[in-house]
Amino acid sequence: MIDATVYKNVMGSFPSGVTVITTLDDDGQVVGLTASAFSSLSIDPALVLFCPNYSSDSYPVLIKNKRFAIHLLSGQQQAEAYAFARKGKDKAAGIEWTLSERGNPLLANAVAIIECELWREYEGGDHAIMVGAVKNLIVPQQGNSPLVYCRGKMGALPALA
């Protein structure tokens, strides 16, 4: 048996980027979650994946809508990461966003945004593995440094040598 605390410590030692996945609920409100479990999967077809916890209040809305935007957060977006990591409604309160032509809420100042339609969903223990078919890529003009997560802390990725 693997000790859960040791497992979390080991996995938390692997630095990862931080994403926020957004969609709209039936009332037109922004729904979303923060995820560091994100990866590119395939280039042909263009697929990405992220892994939300089944207990997330945003998970049922993401499954129902079958479309979402994945934001690769910039180092200046810690507030957004924490806002979408909490439970409850009004996660986007005070956060600048616009609606895309595809109907996804897009957060301002991300390093990049990937708009997707749900391609497949798989079981992954206490998390779902959601695979999105990439439908649109948005790369803003400014070259923001990405937000990284490691050992329970978030910060901007320093310039690489």
Steps between C-alpha positions, in 0.01 A plus 500: 500500500629847408488760777285791377715766669822366349329468160387866511849613606668308218252614232513857632875503435437490126458858372206559270322783331170628634182507293146622552229324300181702443154455353156655556219352707132504396462849652790642296730518803870411474576159646847357523781336688875523549705203382869421488421156356506611135688373197513498125401155373503488121576725205295306243230542604587792728405379850574615854398358836433618853390314809226654719402346831158334484403698811556833323180702470610599149547143374128431423468829310812427291364154410156638414628789284760294316700817425750698703799733491831403659705800614875461544536750780766771512715570804277796581185284530536346844173666604318326214660165589383529862155630404427203273653251747232568761154347523182692437363752256621841384858381445541762227390792720740788439686312224510649149357269233330508159288252308664334200333439164482132604302592815779451754591749773857619442707642784721800427882484527554125451820381331280309253145363475387171346133471408377141488204273450482188716642209298503222764480451874669219692498389863817575694445403864356800685553720193357499149733510202337744259639511148423809298514535123677829433277737299676833546834628628547851635849643558493859626752753367674558835747230602398435860700261715299189599378419851655186649403286800742296710503383864176679577614839371427699184711760328614637166750286314834684513679567174674186379869511413 
